[in-house]
Amino acid sequence: MITERSTIPWFFNYCLGLLLLFLLPEPGRCTVRTYPAPTSEFPASPFYKVTVTQGEEKETAFVYISHARTEGPGTQFVQERTLSYTGFMATGVVTVEVERLADERLLPGAPKVRPSRWGIEPEISGERRVRFVLPRAGQYTLEFGETGYRHGLVIAYDPWETSAPDPTDAGVFSVPPDLRGDPSSELGQAHTLYFGKGMYDLGGRLELPPQIKRVYLAPGAFVYGAIYIGHSDVTVDGRGVLSSARLAHREAHTLETPPAARRVVIEGITVADYAQFAVRTLGRDNVVRWVKCVGGWIYNADGLVGWAGTTLSHNFIHADDDAIKLYDDHVTVEDCVIWQMTNGACLQLGWQSLSARQVRVRNIDVIRTEWRNNGGANNSVINLRLASGGENGKTQRDFIFENIYVETPVDRFLDLRFRDKKKGREDGGAHRLLDFTFRNIHVRMTSPNEHSGNLLLPYNAAYGYENIRFEDLYINGLKITKDNYREAGYFKMPDEVKLAISFE
């Protein structure tokens, strides 16, 4: 039997990190850079102090805090919750030390670093300190005890930044630190917006002027507002924070592009406290990578969506609606970490019948789900909501999901029903799923109950499933086969669906 931990060569990864440490740049060059506070008065997390060490370098990282929203749908389930977050750039192996500050809301308990499959074991150092080694860039969380996630900590180990613009260069507009509103009238011939260390307020949603091809948020930049990118070939990058905390529910998506905007790159920044989607790119051939989405506290706080040809990689998504939407052709999602709140799916195939093909999803860690065990129609790791449809459905084909790890027990891994998802309500519609592969999947599931199971239900004889393959599917540590898929795999489906499904 293969266990979660044994599937990951953690010792190899540790040794690889040590090798990289010896391949660092020439002596004297900084190889760890933490991110500073925007201003000396900017509120820090009351829960944590974080330092990062490599060799003789030891840097303190500023720790931000996101507070749960208090008004709007779903906020009744997250009252008084927080999520602290911090980050740094480095190369090679680093040691992180976290001190729990004296706050009665942060209860003592055993420390846990996620994703747990990497085998990172915190070492307790004194009454309030833990330290642990991170061998590579990635996104990690730390919590103490069974309820520690209620005031958890996100730690982003970012790759080293190599192409930050010079704010003094011609064509770069350095936004004044005391900005309150839209800077468009002051741009002149600038093609780049540069937000340096400091606090800014866009006064709502900024419609990016067509002349701007790059928006850079430096480490320590904290920008309130949202950005709408209406033209192609734009990059939004850096290591700063774009926060929609001052926007009303559904006032704007924090980062959005229309279908006409193509080849948009969003990289490295933190998107916080979103009032609707965190990142909604509706054009083709976009890239979203190394983005941290923190503060999805309210219904409609979806994570990422990218249309045809888009790549979503190395992102962290904390969402209270669908974390990632898989709605179009040739979409690639890889190396992402998902923290799902009380609403939404981790990987959503659609709220209506959509046509899509050649979608690839790999190396996904679902580190926590907080669904409320009430049978929510979109509450599963992989979901097809299909809230409305008709008699003439579309087809999704050639989807591959591989190396998916679900850490906390869920009622449903799959809910791919085409009808009867809401009791007492007519919904669903015609649809087809063809040539779907689920490979190397490790899921923890709850004991069977009225809401649980891996669910498939066709619309009728013409609209259903074909060639659905499960290769190395493990549920609660047990490999699922054609002989145990109902009892151990919790599959619930009509007998006619069995002909379309195989287990290897």
Steps between C-alpha positions, in 0.01 A plus 500: 500500500623846412462766765497875446842554645664210323394641161729800547878461503540759772856400580597548134339843505689594814829393343415691185443810711842454664661471156334823392634668812856427385417636155399841633631818338837645587580589863360829618177473305186484715324167458208562739276803475195536720225750425477814714200677651342760270540766770613506860137543611354222283321241719685172533356164597458475877557127482836430342859618461694337215873489429677330210858375525751373248859458610594816689215702352196547723212722389172593667194486276205733547181303568174636356155402621171452318182534707182317407230724355208572730220563249374304202409140411700238682667733747295350782723191475834683531437756773816616679721286274836627375773384268851635546740497207861575429758437232862512392725433203790258526713248319554154647432365846375738768400466864182672611439585864150597613425648841143487628431836655303535822138520384225307675330420168797288391469183705796270565527176312727282289639684195411374152654611169300440184510364233576208726615272219833684493579357843603830659520438874509811722747496786370655820745758633389640832147560619383706202746439216523240226746471217504292186695462179358588159704343219327673209278786391128446554205595718462356848268541796559464872237434764509404867261236632164383368348849477816689411386544140253762623797734535740326264819624338588489128872505416596570141851400397525679166764446232757774465382802305719571197342784300366768733479836319707800605257765627729774366504373141328696226159352434453391862249701704577468870165536674513741797481315833209710619289424191125514558330433169571440131852608384407501129507879457866515604648226282644700211676253267542230763452133408558361852328572831737449794360466851792514740501419869205682657123507524272607212127527438364488145157608625328196347569335165776644282441459125854462379581760231582341161854643505591300811661164426630418846383550856767423759436463873830504688557311826328704769246656264142471624240623251129525587265458207461290185640512147316445171733422209320567175786446252745226406865434586499638852702375797400548864782379719718556804481391860254756639133471600184603314211504748127548444427527872344846450266384222142391563391145427497444120611857432780377274725205424843580641677428170291462186545488124230485229504242216683741271803531732749226417845396618465661841754385761430527872794390711626501855261741671258434783131559425319557830152549644319466168141617478430272205745300285866533593627462143258480205679485164248447220737540203718234339858392566545661841736396779438520876794370704637527851195705606373476856123545541431565869177614662212328318246548778170546320283325242604594144863529618619263227868443442631469143345463157689496174360455152645307204873440498551636852752359747442525876806382691656517847209693651343500845120535507291569810143516366141508620364408160653299216878505542589422137265491201574269207279647233690503170741319269870435562507625859789382719489510880802376691675520837223687682396495866130538585330591828127471441261678733131416566379553143605402149701229331876466484491421127179608327404368154205732450173645619354428159575260216831614346715373217867452592782265411863421584507626856787391723501524880796366693679526835217649705494509880162557661627573848165580661129503421239651731172388344215477748375146427165620368515355150585823320472437128839655422684360803746245365863496398414449132153624418257554214233728642284513183245724667314564177487331164282370224443199279797574271813466707866558420803280553812522714767256388864406551547621859786356707521545877815360656690521827212642703529491881210576733613532862188558707207255478233597247148377439551503124805481282295485178154635433442472128123459498303653215173529695334471841768698681252708697219329688163641409642717224506435127855554374763336285501433128641301212878463493776256409834412659733302272856373552563614857803359683559517877854383579686472830228647717521491882187603688381486856123459521254506788297201608195446277206727569198628310705770327821310430627298209660526159197575289422444132154525348435542125232726358352227282616220270642746246682729741736337746856368534748319280850370577542624857824348633634482854867404527640467853211657687551472875226584748594494868821320400327215314535452127163501327430222252209362301430271795482757781403829333158510664595403856851643535473764228156630601387515136130552447371462144247306295602161367510624139781742587731214600561417134659840447741477795819305560733463800868409464 
